[in-house]
Amino acid sequence: MQEGKIIRSLSGFYDVQSEDKLVRCRARGRFRKEKVTPLVGDWVKFDMETEGLGYVLELCERKNAFVRPPIANVDQVLLVFSAVEPAFNTHLLDRFLVLAEAERVTPVIIISKMDLVRAEEKEAILHYAEIYKKIGYDVFLTSIQDSEGHVAIKGKIGGKISVIAGQSGVGKSSLLNATDSSLQLQTGEISKHLGRGKHTTRHVELLSVCGGYVADTPGFSNLDLTHLEKEQLTDYFLEMHAVKGQCKFRGCLHRKEPKCEVKRLVETNEIASFRYEHYVSFLEEIEEKRRY
């Protein structure tokens, strides 16, 4: 058997990069029977059959896997959120951050379209950026013309498998094109009527970029958190995790309990109130799902 990495998945075929060759494969029927689906990013073992087609026989152990996007063995996720068109969305960003933390994938926050921000909006965007930087996240503010910002992002990509993710229309494909002009990915325009982008990316593919791999993925509008345990949610808000164990009651959920250190820090503005509000809404979402 030979070994390689799946770099593209489309219509039941898997393109496997094995050393210096690319082999198109199909998966054996047993994967369907076992309800296991090979994912882009998977290391696999395969055999060649007739007419140059390979068959995936075995999946190697994964370090992580995402459902949306369907990809495995991710090192980091580049979270692209536009400052405007569509408007900067901290609630959706925090959903992404929670899922990245749960999968132990390093998030990198990229705020695009800064060249389109009006003066009265810029202060708010910079304020949010500083909050996330204080928590411990890398935050980049960019525009298509910002070559310096693109150079900095290139430095984050080398040697890693990255997912680039965010709502449709925030400029993910444009950002990749600016990072590596040879990609020439299709880009879409924002639908002003809908306030969201048109989906232009039709499949998941690992693109070779700046010495690493980047997955260009379909846009997102929602992410499900209900598979998470409510007791662990605090761990995925880093500023809350930093004071874990300092509340009066063990297993404090930081909602109604007295002498809660997290709530005290919210009251003193040491934890951003919008982050706490998102935490509570995610907690209630998880609890509601568990009732059914």
Secondary structure, DSSP 8 states (H G I E B T S, - for coil): -EEEEEEEEETTEEEEEETTEEEEEEE-HHHHHTT----BT-EEEEEE-GGG-EEEEEE---S-EETTTTEES-SEEEEEEESTTTT--HHHHHHHHHHHHHTT-EEEEEEE-GGG--HHHHHHHHHHHHHHHHHT-EEEE--TT-HHHHHHHHHHHTTSEEEEE-BTTSSHHHHHHHH-TT-------EETTTTEE-----SEEEEEETTEEEEE---BS----TTS-GGGGGGGSHHHHTTTT-SSSTT--SSS-SS-HHHHHHHTTSS-HHHHHHHHHHHHHHHHHHT-
